[in-house]
Amino acid sequence: MKRIKLIIMSSAILLSIGGAFATNRHQDCRYATQYVFNGGTYVYAGEAGYNYVCMGNGGNCTYYQVAGGYALCQTGTYTPVIFPGGK
């Protein structure tokens, strides 16, 4: 009887932990304000696709603000978008 009780309690604990992870909201960092590291500080990057694009696969493109600092969001090479006519 103790063995069955132990199995049921263990299963309940594992299922509750699994359920907590399954229902955890995943936040997409791309919807947060994006920053670029310019060697000394983090500066506002602008709007993706309008002010900049992240090209390629290597490198660190943009960061977003998290508690206590900044975390990498997008990889690639940060490339500012320049419109014809300077606008």
C-alpha positions as CSV (number, residue, x, y, z in Angstrom):
1,M,0.0,0.0,0.0
2,K,2.8,2.4,0.8
3,R,4.4,1.7,-2.6
4,I,1.2,2.6,-4.5
5,K,0.8,5.8,-2.4
6,L,4.4,6.7,-3.2
7,I,3.8,6.1,-6.9
8,I,0.6,8.2,-6.9
9,M,2.2,11.1,-5.0
10,S,5.3,11.1,-7.2
11,S,3.1,11.1,-10.3
12,A,1.0,14.0,-9.0
13,I,4.1,16.0,-8.2
14,L,5.7,15.4,-11.7
15,L,2.4,16.2,-13.4
16,S,2.0,19.5,-11.5
17,I,5.6,20.5,-12.4
18,G,5.0,19.6,-16.0
19,G,1.8,21.5,-16.1
20,A,3.4,24.6,-14.7
21,F,6.0,24.6,-17.4
22,A,3.4,23.8,-20.1
23,T,1.2,26.8,-19.2
24,N,4.1,29.3,-18.6
25,R,3.7,32.2,-21.0
26,H,6.6,32.4,-23.3
27,Q,7.5,36.0,-24.0
28,D,8.8,36.8,-27.5
29,C,11.7,39.3,-27.0
30,R,11.1,40.7,-30.5
31,Y,8.1,42.6,-29.2
32,A,10.1,44.3,-26.5
33,T,12.1,47.6,-27.1
34,Q,15.3,46.7,-28.9
35,Y,18.7,48.0,-28.1
36,V,22.1,47.9,-29.8
37,F,25.4,47.7,-28.0
38,N,27.7,50.3,-29.4
39,G,30.8,49.4,-27.5
40,G,30.1,51.2,-24.2
41,T,26.4,51.5,-23.8
42,Y,23.1,50.2,-25.1
43,V,21.2,52.6,-27.4
44,Y,17.7,52.4,-28.8
45,A,17.8,50.4,-32.1
46,G,14.5,51.5,-33.6
47,E,11.8,49.5,-35.2
48,A,12.8,46.2,-36.9
49,G,12.4,46.3,-40.7
50,Y,12.0,50.1,-40.7
51,N,15.1,51.4,-38.9
52,Y,17.2,48.3,-39.0
53,V,17.5,44.7,-40.1
54,C,19.5,41.8,-38.6
55,M,21.3,40.2,-41.5
56,G,23.0,36.8,-41.5
57,N,23.3,34.2,-38.8
58,G,26.4,35.2,-36.8
59,G,27.0,37.9,-34.3
60,N,24.8,39.8,-31.8
61,C,22.3,42.1,-33.4
62,T,19.8,43.4,-30.8
63,Y,19.2,43.2,-27.1
64,Y,16.2,43.7,-24.8
65,Q,16.0,45.0,-21.3
66,V,15.6,42.4,-18.5
67,A,15.8,42.8,-14.7
68,G,19.3,43.8,-13.9
69,G,20.6,44.4,-17.5
70,Y,20.2,43.4,-21.1
71,A,19.9,40.0,-22.8
72,L,20.5,39.0,-26.4
73,C,17.4,38.9,-28.5
74,Q,18.3,38.6,-32.2
75,T,21.4,37.3,-33.8
76,G,23.0,38.6,-37.1
77,T,24.7,41.8,-38.1
78,Y,22.9,45.0,-37.2
79,T,22.3,46.9,-40.4
80,P,20.6,50.4,-40.4
81,V,18.0,50.9,-43.1
82,I,18.7,54.0,-45.2
83,F,15.9,55.2,-47.4
84,P,16.6,57.0,-50.7
85,G,16.4,60.8,-50.3
86,G,17.6,60.7,-46.7
87,K,14.2,60.1,-45.1
